C-alpha cells in the first residue's frame, strides 16, 4: 500500500506571505497568530490589508496543500506541518544560494528530502 504523499508546490503571493508570517510569528512569540494579526500584517498586491475572509481562505488552501494545520473555530491553533516548516527553512536560505539554483524544481526536491528525513 502506497502512502498518499502531497507534491510540494512553489507558493506565490498571499499564500507565501501567510505561511511566512505564521512561521516568523511563531518563532518570535512561541504561540500562533490570530486571524486579525495576520490580516493587519499582510498586504494585498494592491497595497491594502487582507480581509478576514481572504485570510481564512488562504489558511484553508494552505491546509489542503499540506503546509499547515489548524482547528476550526478555535483561536490560535494554526501551526506549520513538517512540510510547511521544511518549505520555509528551504526558502530562508541565503538569497545567493537560492539564486544559484537552476530552477525551483531543484529547491522543491530538497524540501521533499527534508520532509522525508
Secondary structure by P-SEA (a helix, b strand, c coil): cccbbbbbbbbccaaaaaaaaaaaaaaaccccccaaaaaacccccccccccaaaaaaaaaaaaaaccccccccccccccccaaaaaaaaaaaccaaaaaacccaaaaaaaaaaaaac
